[in-house]
Amino acid sequence: MATLQLGTAVRNAELDAIETAIGTAPIVEFRTGALPANCAAVSTGNLLSRDAIPSDWLGAAAAGVKSKAGTWTLTGLAGIATANIGYFRIYESSSPDVCHIQGDVTVTGGGGSMTVDNVSLAAAQVVTVNSFALTAGNA
């Protein structure tokens, strides 16, 4: 089997290109249930929150890792029943129905792709994203 390895500068450029492709103010959704098979699949579960996150939402890539920048908060939609967040989806800012990233959500320390201060979300409740990072292969 052939082995392919990328240098740090290439991995960082790859990660920075992801933020450029998605745009400066993407939309994040929190939903109940399990992840769909991939980003192209129809969303599953109940929609709990859908908010824009801050412009320049990711810091510059370093050592093959690109982490969230600034404060990300999402608010529970009016009328929802209290439920646990199962997964997130990040949508393109210029076309908010195009999903580019999805992953599981856990409380901080739970090992999810995204961690939050509380996975139980009620109507009008604010949830803070504590961690989110993209890691390039070979990093």
CORMO-V804074 format. One record per residue. RES is the residue in one small letter. OMEGA is omega in whole degrees, -180 to 180 (NA if undefined). Layout:
res: (RES RES)
omega: (OMEGA OMEGA)
//
This chain:
res: (m a t l q l g t a v r n a e l d a i e t a i g t a p i v e f r t g a l p a n c a a v s t g n l l s r d a i p s d w l g a a a a g v k s k a g t w t l t g l a g i a t a n i g y f r i y e s s s p d v c h i q g d v t v t g g g g s m t v d n v s l a a a q v v t v n s f a l t a g n a)
omega: (179 178 179 178 179 176 -178 -179 179 178 179 179 178 180 179 178 178 179 179 -179 -178 179 -171 -179 -176 177 176 175 167 180 174 171 -176 177 168 -177 -180 -177 -180 -179 178 178 177 178 -179 176 180 -178 176 -176 171 174 -172 172 -174 -172 177 175 177 178 177 179 177 180 179 -173 180 177 177 -179 177 174 176 -176 177 -179 177 174 179 171 178 -178 178 175 178 -178 177 170 176 -176 178 -179 -178 179 -168 174 179 180 178 -178 172 179 -179 -179 174 172 179 -177 -177 175 -180 176 175 176 -178 -179 -179 -179 178 -173 178 177 178 178 179 177 179 175 -179 180 173 179 173 179 -180 175 -178 -178 NA)
//
